[in-house]
Amino acid sequence: MISKSQPKARFSNRLASGDFLTLAVWPGRKDPKAEVLTIQIRHSSGGSWETIGRLAVYRTADGAYSLLPERLPLKKPPEVEVPDENEGSEDALET
């Protein structure tokens, strides 16, 4: 059974806008003495929470820090409106 990883520490603060600012410290995957620090801003939108800003930093066992690349898009891409199948066809035109 694979257990879900838990942060070593987590701190949150509600901002004046109602959004949440969160700092989490995760253990390194390959080196247990290393850590990943994540900072996120989460916003309530339509009954669910979405991440609107994220920063991740890797700290090696010897204390060197490096910025990690973004791993997932922050927001869903805008929905593309799909035209009606009959739109633009001769069958859809009334004469």
N, C-alpha and C positions, 0 to 999 in steps of 0.2 A: 504494500500500500504506500502510495506517495503522499506525504503530508505537505500541505501548503506552507510555504515559508512565512515566518512572522518577523516583523521588524524588531530590532533590539530596543528601539525607543521610537515614540511617536508623539508629536506635539501639534496641537491645532489651535487656531485662533479665528474667531468670526470677525470679519472685517465690517466696517460701517455699511458697505454695500450689501451685506448679507452673504457674501461669498466666504468660503473657508480657505485659509492659508494653512498648509500642513507641511511639517518637516518630519521625515522618517529616516531612520538609520537602519540599514539592512546589512546582514553579514555578507561577506564576499562569497561567491559560489565556489571558486577554486581555492582561495586562500582564506581560511576562517578568521585570520587576523586582519584582513582587509575589510573595508566597509564601502557601501554605496549610500550616499546621502541624496535624498530626493526632496525637492520643494515643489509643491503644487498649489495652484489656485483652482478651486472647484466652484462652479456656479449652478444654481438651481434653474432648470429650464424645462418648462412643461411637465413638471412632476418628477423629473429625474435629474441627476447631477452629472455635469460634464466638466472635464478638465479643460480649462481655458488657458492655462500656463503651466509649464513644467521645466524644471532644471534638475539634472542629475549629475553628481560629481563622484568620482571614484577616488578613494583614499587607500593607497597601498599600505602594507604592514610597516614600512619604514617612514610613513607620514607624507609621501608625495601625493599631490592632488592633481586630477585631470578631469576636464569636462567630458561627459559622455554624450554621444550623439543621441538625438531624439529617436525613439524606437517606434512610436505609433503616431499617427496623425492626431492632433489635439481635437479637431472638430471634424464632424462628418462633412464630406464634400457636399456642395450644394446639390439639391436634387434637380435632375434634368427633367424638364417637362416633356413627356412622350406625347407626340401628336396622335390624335385619333386616327385609326387605320383608314377611315374614309375621307379624312381631311385632305384636300388637294386632289382627290381622284374625280374623274368625270361622273361617277355614280353619285357622288355627294352633292353635285350641283343640281339645283332645281331650275328648270327653265319655264 
